[in-house]
Amino acid sequence: MSRRFYRLRAPDVEHGTSAVTVRVTDGEDLYLAVGAGRRRMYLTPAEAWALWRCLSEAVASTGTPPEWIRVPITPKGR
């Protein structure tokens, strides 16, 4: 079973940065962890697509994307 991890650190006022990780397991679910794993969620691919659509619209409504978000994210295996 193949797994890929996508990670990005977001600025965090209290802690310096906050990690965001998504693990994709081929043929199974997606796993989302935010802030050192304190907030976790398992998603089906359909749920992940729905979340992506809602988040992209909601976040876009907040204004121009910050510069730190404009980085390539390369999946890593484990």
C-alpha positions as CSV (number, residue, x, y, z in Angstrom):
1,M,0.0,0.0,0.0
2,S,1.5,3.3,-1.1
3,R,1.3,6.4,1.0
4,R,2.2,10.0,0.1
5,F,2.6,12.9,2.6
6,Y,2.0,16.5,1.7
7,R,3.3,19.0,4.3
8,L,3.3,22.8,4.7
9,R,4.0,25.1,7.6
10,A,1.7,28.0,8.2
11,P,2.7,31.0,10.4
12,D,1.2,30.8,13.9
13,V,1.2,33.9,16.1
14,E,1.5,31.9,19.4
15,H,3.9,29.1,18.4
16,G,5.9,30.3,15.4
17,T,4.5,27.9,12.8
18,S,1.7,25.3,12.6
19,A,2.2,22.1,10.6
20,V,-0.4,21.0,8.1
21,T,-0.1,17.4,6.8
22,V,-2.2,15.4,4.4
23,R,-1.5,11.7,4.0
24,V,-2.9,9.9,0.9
25,T,-3.1,6.2,1.0
26,D,-3.8,4.7,-2.4
27,G,-7.2,3.0,-2.6
28,E,-8.2,4.2,0.9
29,D,-8.7,7.5,2.7
30,L,-7.0,10.8,3.1
31,Y,-5.8,11.9,6.6
32,L,-5.6,15.5,7.5
33,A,-3.6,16.7,10.5
34,V,-3.3,20.4,11.6
35,G,-1.1,21.8,14.3
36,A,1.1,18.9,15.5
37,G,-1.8,16.5,15.0
38,R,-4.1,18.0,17.6
39,R,-6.8,18.4,15.0
40,R,-7.2,15.3,12.8
41,M,-9.7,14.1,10.3
42,Y,-10.0,11.1,8.0
43,L,-11.7,11.8,4.7
44,T,-13.0,9.8,1.8
45,P,-11.8,11.1,-1.6
46,A,-15.4,12.5,-2.2
47,E,-15.3,14.3,1.2
48,A,-11.8,15.7,0.4
49,W,-13.0,17.1,-2.9
50,A,-16.0,18.7,-1.2
51,L,-13.8,20.2,1.5
52,W,-11.3,21.5,-1.1
53,R,-14.1,23.2,-3.0
54,C,-15.6,24.8,0.2
55,L,-12.2,25.8,1.6
56,S,-11.0,27.3,-1.7
57,E,-14.1,29.5,-2.1
58,A,-14.1,30.5,1.6
59,V,-10.4,31.3,1.8
60,A,-10.4,33.2,-1.6
61,S,-13.1,35.5,-0.1
62,T,-10.7,36.6,2.6
63,G,-8.4,38.5,0.2
64,T,-5.1,38.1,-1.6
65,P,-3.0,35.0,-0.8
66,P,0.1,35.6,1.4
67,E,3.5,35.2,-0.2
68,W,4.5,32.3,2.0
69,I,1.8,30.1,0.4
70,R,3.4,30.4,-3.1
71,V,5.7,27.4,-2.7
72,P,5.7,24.0,-4.5
73,I,4.7,21.1,-2.3
74,T,6.4,17.8,-3.3
75,P,4.9,14.6,-1.9
76,K,7.1,12.5,0.3
77,G,6.9,8.8,0.9
78,R,7.7,7.2,4.2
